Amino acid sequence: TKVRFSLTTFDNTAQTYYDAVDLHTMADISAEKMQEMVQPRGTTLLVDTVMKRLHSLERQLAKEIALIQPSVIQLKPKIVAILVVLTDGLDNESRLFTANDLNKRITAARKKGISVVFLAANQDAIKTGATFGVQRGAALTFGANPAAATAAFASATQNVYRCASGGAAYVPAFTQLQRDSSAAHSAPAARPVPPRPVFGNRHAHFQAATALGGVIPPVWR
């Protein structure tokens, strides 16, 4: 099983910390390193970042497929490419591309077998995702609190794993149980509080392309 993993975070700028690294040899991400990567800084460069990373994923996928021996290709191996986007805010910084541009790109990528999963807080993820071309079942709204965020990440991990290890061509749709456990009311506060950033105004985007196997994105704790 070969697994490639990339990680990009974004706020007013985007930074790629891992780019198509071998997940089997990649060192664990410490809590301190994760905190450093999601340190709050600014606004939300969502569309531009996803457009660029989707392009990168498409190129990486093509590269991995080209490396497969013809004898293996004849066996029709399972090839999985998944892009997972996490955000706690709406785009307010992108200048290079529009939501319509991203919609066209994600729609085209789906025809190439690439799955896009969209997790978002402080908004309706299904509605926002639809403007980007993300299918309804692949979008998940989660509450801006640790319990709901943890449930959302666990749900995404489960679905991605099911796609990578099973027979599904794309990441399965989120179930109602997964949506309920990730909802804002899953961990009620003692008193009403306004929505707050889950990632401290810094967002994350995971991507992975596999040649012959599956991928399990990390669950933040």
MOTAWO-V545757 format. One record per residue. RES is the residue in one letter. D_CENTER is the distance of its C-alpha to the mean C-alpha in whole Angstrom. Layout:
# MOTAWO-V545757
RES,D_CENTER
RES,D_CENTER
This chain:
# MOTAWO-V545757
T,21
K,19
V,16
R,14
F,11
S,10
L,9
T,10
T,11
F,13
D,15
N,18
T,18
A,15
Q,15
T,14
Y,15
Y,14
D,14
A,14
V,16
D,18
L,16
H,19
T,21
M,19
A,20
D,18
I,17
S,20
A,19
E,21
K,19
M,16
Q,18
E,19
M,16
V,15
Q,18
P,19
R,21
G,20
T,19
T,15
L,15
L,12
V,13
D,15
T,12
V,9
M,13
K,14
R,11
L,11
H,14
S,14
L,12
E,15
R,17
Q,16
L,16
A,19
K,21
E,20
I,22
A,25
L,25
I,26
Q,29
P,31
S,32
V,29
I,28
Q,30
L,29
K,26
P,23
K,20
I,18
V,14
A,11
I,8
L,5
V,1
V,3
L,6
T,9
D,13
G,15
L,15
D,16
N,19
E,19
S,18
R,21
L,21
F,19
T,19
A,17
N,19
D,18
L,15
N,16
K,18
R,16
I,13
T,16
A,17
A,14
R,14
K,18
K,17
G,15
I,12
S,9
V,7
V,5
F,6
L,7
A,10
A,13
N,17
Q,16
D,16
A,13
I,14
K,17
T,14
G,12
A,15
T,16
F,13
G,14
V,11
Q,13
R,15
G,14
A,10
A,10
L,11
T,13
F,14
G,17
A,17
N,19
P,18
A,19
A,17
A,14
T,14
A,15
A,11
F,10
A,12
S,12
A,8
T,10
Q,13
N,12
V,10
Y,13
R,15
C,14
A,14
S,18
G,19
G,20
A,18
A,17
Y,14
V,11
P,14
A,14
F,14
T,17
Q,20
L,20
Q,16
R,16
D,20
S,19
S,16
A,18
A,20
H,23
S,22
A,23
P,26
A,27
A,31
R,31
P,29
V,27
P,25
P,22
R,20
P,17
V,15
F,14
G,17
N,17
R,14
H,10
A,8
H,5
F,5
Q,6
A,9
A,12
T,15
A,19
L,20
G,18
G,15
V,12
I,11
P,8
P,11
V,12
W,13
R,16
